[in-house]
Amino acid sequence: MEMTEFNKDRIEAFRSMDKTKVREYCRKYHIECPIESKKLEIMIHRARTELDFLTEEEREYSRKWLKARNISLGKRISLKNYDDDY
C-alpha cells in the first residue's frame, strides 16, 4: 500500500517536532492549529503520544515532556487554560 502525501507530511512534521513544519502541515490540510508557540508545543507532544507511526521511544519522549510540565495525557484538555509559561 502506497503512503499518501498527507501521511508523509504528517510523519515528517510530527517526527521533526519543528513548530514551523507542523504549522505548514496544518495550514496545508486545513487543520486547526494554535497560534501561540507554547500551546502549539503542547499540541505537538499530545499528538505524538498517540501517533502509531512514531517509535515507542519517540512517544515516550513526548509523554515525559508533558509530564514534566504537569500536562494531562489521558483526557482532552482545553489549550486556552495554558499560557506561554505553562
C-alpha positions, 0 to 999 in steps of 0.5 A: 500500500502506497503512503499518501502525501498527507501521511508523509507530511504528517510523519515528517512534521510530527517526527521533526517536532519543528513548530514551523513544519507542523504549522505548514502541515496544518495550514496545508490540510486545513487543520486547526492549529494554535497560534501561540508557540507554547500551546502549539508545543503542547499540541505537538507532544499530545499528538505524538503520544498517540501517533502509531507511526512514531517509535515507542521511544519517540512517544515516550519522549513526548509523554515525559515532556508533558509530564514534566510540565504537569500536562494531562495525557489521558483526557482532552484538555482545553489549550486556552487554560495554558499560557506561554509559561505553562 
